[in-house]
Amino acid sequence: MEQLYLCKNEEELQELKKHTPLLMEGMEEYVNMLQSDMGVKEIPKCIVWTDYRSATELITELPVPAFTNDWRTVMTPYLDAWKGVYLSQLKDYDMWDEKVGKVRDYYENLPISQVRQIFGHEFVHWSEYFWDELFEETMWFEEGMAEYISRKWYLTQAEYEKEKEINRLLIELFEEQNGEQSLNGFDQSVYEKGMTTVFYYYWKSFLTVEELVRREGGNIEEVMLCYQRWGRTKREVTLLDWFDMH
């Protein structure tokens, strides 16, 4: 897996090279786990390291500076950039609200393990357990599973529980203003609605997948098998309803 650098000058190149080893730490063991347990047979041909603007304006117009396609993964390695991305969720809320203050304090002190987890999230998308042709119908499941698996690997138990607490607070804040939204509405159009909405669906997807795994006694394989059984049906019900029935 080659590592490529998208930057404008030597100074930016050296800055990227200073930060990327922090994210590559432990990656070999993580990929080995995905290959043995999660159906990952291939990995990206290359990683493109770059800054926030290049990732979100020059390569694609996605607002999140980490994404994967059929042959490569693009990733911004800068902790401060990710702090800014996460803090942008709060722009629609009252900054004096106690919940908002708690979330802001958390993201302003984001640990580097959180950025490793974001990077690890992208590799889960290479699992052959997912039905690629059904991605638009099941974005919540694939994104939620990618969050769950990468968080379980990269975060300590205390970090994991704290992240989950913050996710719940953000869901509460969103639903107080906008009402509850079904995960069936999680599709590509969500990315046009701003970071507050984007992350609402990500966090809700993660918590839903965690609950599905908990229901199976922690057995991710059983959750995946249930998902695959749905994919082989005529899909007369949504995946969300299918899980409720099985």
Salt bridges, closest charged atoms under 4 A:
GLU12 OE2 - LYS8 NZ 2.94
GLU15 OE1 - LYS18 NZ 3.50
GLU15 OE2 - HIS19 ND1 3.79
GLU25 OE1 - ARG116 NH2 3.62
GLU57 OE1 - ARG53 NE 3.43
ASP80 OD1 - LYS83 NZ 3.91
ASP92 OD1 - LYS91 NZ 3.18
GLU128 OE1 - LYS41 NZ 3.80
GLU137 OE2 - ARG235 NE 3.95
GLU142 OE2 - HIS125 ND1 2.77
GLU143 OE1 - HIS121 NE2 2.85
GLU143 OE1 - HIS125 NE2 3.19
GLU147 OE2 - HIS121 ND1 2.69
GLU147 OE1 - ARG151 NH2 2.84
GLU161 OE1 - LYS164 NZ 3.43
GLU163 OE2 - ARG151 NH2 3.01
GLU165 OE2 - LYS102 NZ 2.51
GLU165 OE1 - LYS162 NZ 3.54
GLU172 OE1 - LYS99 NZ 2.97
GLU175 OE2 - LYS204 NZ 3.61
GLU176 OE2 - LYS99 NZ 2.68
GLU180 OE2 - LYS204 NZ 3.27
GLU210 OE2 - LYS164 NZ 3.11
GLU211 OE2 - ARG214 NH2 2.59
